[in-house]
Amino acid sequence: MLFDPRSTVLDFPAGHQPAWTSHRQHPAAGRGSAHGFLTLPAVARSVPAAARVTFCDEVEITDLVIAQFDAGVLRASDVSDPTGAGDAFAQAMFAWLNPRIPHCQRLQFGFALIDQPAAADQLTQFGWEAELNSPLYLAIELPGEQVFSIGTARAQALRAADPSLLFTAMSLVDAACSRSLFVRTPDVLLDEFARWHWDYDATLADDDSAREFLKENWGGDDADIERHLPSVVRPELAPDDTLPRHSHVQAGSSSLEVLSQRTLRSLARSDDAWLSEACSALADLRLMLARALLQPRSRIARATT
């Protein structure tokens, strides 16, 4: 902001008003153009125009990158003006990887190449302890985690078609996630809830034990505590037929089973278009998972699409 330090005294005539004048005024002051009051110093060409900021000591990965190129999969022609060995590897790797990433209708994800400190930082955030021995890691990014809901009406439609159909669907989704992209299914959500409210016990089914723990650790009124009891939370968040067998708490859940390929194909002949499509998709997914057991684990399963 520019301002005039002079002040006005009404009792003084116009020509005798007090004013401030710098005794160190430069001889050139007052003779420049209106827009030239600020000048920039000349910068030598030897001064770098850009800089690279790092937050930790760089890991030596040159030998690793050379070995990757020597393997013959990555092409040097895909690299342009790299800033280092890591950048060269990233350019070549993503030039090879991007055309091979499957197109998903619902799931959104991407890949990122991160170094060991970045991987350790991610693990620390979640309280996971692991030994990281590699200098580079391929990470999966989830730019926007979405919530998918089966809904009460469709859940009941699956149960009406076969008591084990919803259990089969969630079991197949869990199996696909373990071989492709992590998705927070009901058992994961229940585990996260239990970490906060049930002393880490996702199998808790006793309201009295939960009520005692909530009163001691969270306080709150009775109405708030009632909303966090297993009898209220489990049916809404994670019924038994959406959970793995080891997390079941209801006696009747012991009869649930993963339906066979033949049973799913039989249910797919239903007159209900939605139910027929769902059972057909589950049958395809079951077959794909069976085939995936015979293939390298690194192959991305298209079952999640």
N, C-alpha and C positions, 0 to 999 in steps of 0.2 A: 504494500500500500504506500502511495506517495502522499505527503501532506506538507502544508506550509506552516512552519513553526512560528510565524509572526502572529501577534495578537493585536486587537484593536482596542484603543482607549478612547472613549467618547469625548473626554475633556480635552484631548490634544487635536490640533488642526491636522488636516490630511497629510501635509508634507512633513510632519514631525512625529508620525506614528513610530513606536518602537519596532525594530526589525532585527533579525538574526543574520549574520554574515559569517561564513566560514573563513578563518584566517589561513586555512590550508587549501584553499580552492586552487585546483589545477589550472594552469594558464589556458588549457584548451577548453575548460568548462564554459558552457554558454555559447560555444561556436559550432557545436555539432548539430546534426539533424535531430528532429523531435524523437525519432525512433532509435537513435544511436547512443542513448545514455548508458547502455550496457554493452560491453564488448567482451568477446571470448578470446582467450589466449590461443596462439597458434600451437597446434599439436604436431609433434614430429611423426613422420610415417613409421618410425620404429616402435611407437607405442601401440600395443595390441588393441584392436577394436572390439574384441570379444574375450570373454574369460569363461573358464569352466570351474564351477564350485563343487567341491566334494566334501562330504561330511565324515569321512573316515579314511583310513589308509586303503589305497587301492590294492586289490588282490592280484597277484601275478597270474594271468590266465593265457599268456601267449602260447605256451606249449599245448594247452588244452584246445585252443582255437585252431592251431596248426593241425592237430590230430583230427579235428572235426572236418576240416577241409580235405585232408589227405584221405579220409574215408570215402570220398567220392560222391557224397549226396549233395553237399552244398557247393555252389558255383561262385567262383571269384568274380564272374561277370555281373553278378547281382549286387556287388558292393560299389558304392560311389562315395568318394571323399570321406572315408571313415576318420573319426577322431581318435581311434585307438583299436586295439585288438577286440575288445568287447563290442564296440560299435560295428566293426566289420562282421563279426559273428552274428550279431543281431540282425543286420540287414540281410545277410545270406539266409539265415534260418527262417525269418518271416517270409522271405520271397518263396521259400520252399513250402512253408507251413500254411500260409493264408489260402492258397487254392485248395487245400485239402481239408479245411475246416467245414464240417457239414452245416447246411442251412437248417436252422431250427425254427419251428413255427411259433413256439412260445418262450423257450428259454433264451436268455440273453447272456452271453459270456464272451470273454476274450482272453488272449494269452499275453503274458509279460515275462521278459527275461530279467531276473533279479539276481543280485550278488548275495553272498553269504550273510553279510550284516543285515541286509533288508529282509532276508528270509528269517533270520533270528528275531528280528523286531516283530514280525508278524506272529511268530510262535509265542513270543513273550506276552503279547496282548491277550492271548487266549489261555495263558497259563499252561501251555504244553511244553514239556521238557523233552528235548530231542537233540541228538548229536548231529550236527550239520558238518559233513566232511567235504562236500563238494563246493568249489568256488562259485558256481553258477547254478541257478534253479529255474525251471520253467513253471511259472505260476499261472493259475486260472483266475481271471478277474470277473467279478459279478457287478457290472455297472449299476444295475437297478434290480434288486431282489424283489420279485413279485410274489403275491399271495394267490394261490389257486385254491378254490373251495369246491368240494364235491357238492355240498349242500345237503340238507336233511332229506329233501324229496328224492334226490337221486341215490343217496345212500340207502334209503329204505327200498328203492326200486331194485338195487343190487342185492340187498338182503332177501327180498321177496323172490327173486329169481333163483337164488341159492344162498343158504346161510353162510357159506364160505366164500362167496364171490367178492365181497369187499375186502376180506382178509387176503384173498388171492391177489387182488389188484394192488394193494399196498405192499405186499411181499415182493411182487415183481418190480414195482417202482423202486423199492429199497435195493433190490439186487442190481437193477440198472444203474442206480446212483453210485453204487460201490465200484462200478467198472467205468464210469464216465464222469458225470458232473454232480457235485454235491448239491443236494436239495434238502431243505429242512422239512422233513416229513413229520407226522404227528409224534413219533417217538422222540425225535430231536427236540421238538417244542415242549413236550412234557418234561424231558430231562432238564431243559433250561428253566422251566417253571419250578421244578423241584429244587434246583440249586438255590433259588431265592427263598422259597416258601416252605419247603419240606425237608430241610437239612440234607439235601442232595439225594434223597431217597425217592426215585421215580416210581418205585413199586409200592409206595405207601397207599394203603386203602383204608386205614383206620382213622376216622374223623376225630376221635378223642386224642390220639397222639398228635395229629396235625394241629388241632386246636390248642393243645398245651404248648407246642413249639411256637406257634404264631403269637400267643399271648406273651411268652417269655422274651421273644426276640423282636417282635414287630409292634406289639401293643395294638392300639386301635379299638374301635367299638365292636360289639358283638356282631353287628350286621356286616361289617367289613371282613371280619374273620370268617363268617359263614360263607362268604363268596369265594374264599380261598381253600375250602375243604375239599378233599378228594371226591366226595360224593357229588359235589357240584362241578368241579373242574374236569374230572376225567371224562364223564359222558359228553361234555361239550367240546373239549380240546382234543382228547385222544381216547375214544372208546377202544375196548379190547380188540375188536376186529380190524383196527387200523394200526395195531402195534405188533412187534415181533412176539413170538410165543413166550419168550422169557420175561416179558413185561406184563403178561396177563394176570389179572387179579380176580376175575369172576370165575366161579366154578364151571359155568356152562361153556366157557371159552375153550375148554380142553378138547372139544369136538371139532374145532376149526381146523381146516387143512387147506393146503394149496391145491387147487383143482388141476386135474390133468389136462393135457392138450386136447384129448378127445372130448372131455366134458365141456371145455370152453368152446370148441367148435360146435357142439350140440346146442349150447346156449345161444350161440351166434345166429341160430336159425329162428330166433324169436320174431314175432310179428312187430314188436316194438323196435322202431328204426334205431333209436338211440342205444337201447340195450344191445341190439344186434351188432352195431358198430363198435361199442365198447368191448364186447366179448371177443369179437374178431381181432381187435387191436391187441387185447391181452394175449390171445393165442399166438399172434405173430411175435409179440414181445417174448413170450415164454420160449418159443422156438429159437429166436435170435440169441437169447441168453444161453441156451443149451449149446448152440454152435460157438458162442464166444468162449466157452470153457476150453475149447480145443484150439483157440487162436491166441496170439501174444496179447498180453494184458495192455500193451501200449496202444492198441488199436481203439479208436474212439467208437463206442457203441452208438449206433443210430437209434437205439431204443428210446433215448430221452427226447427225441424230436417229436 
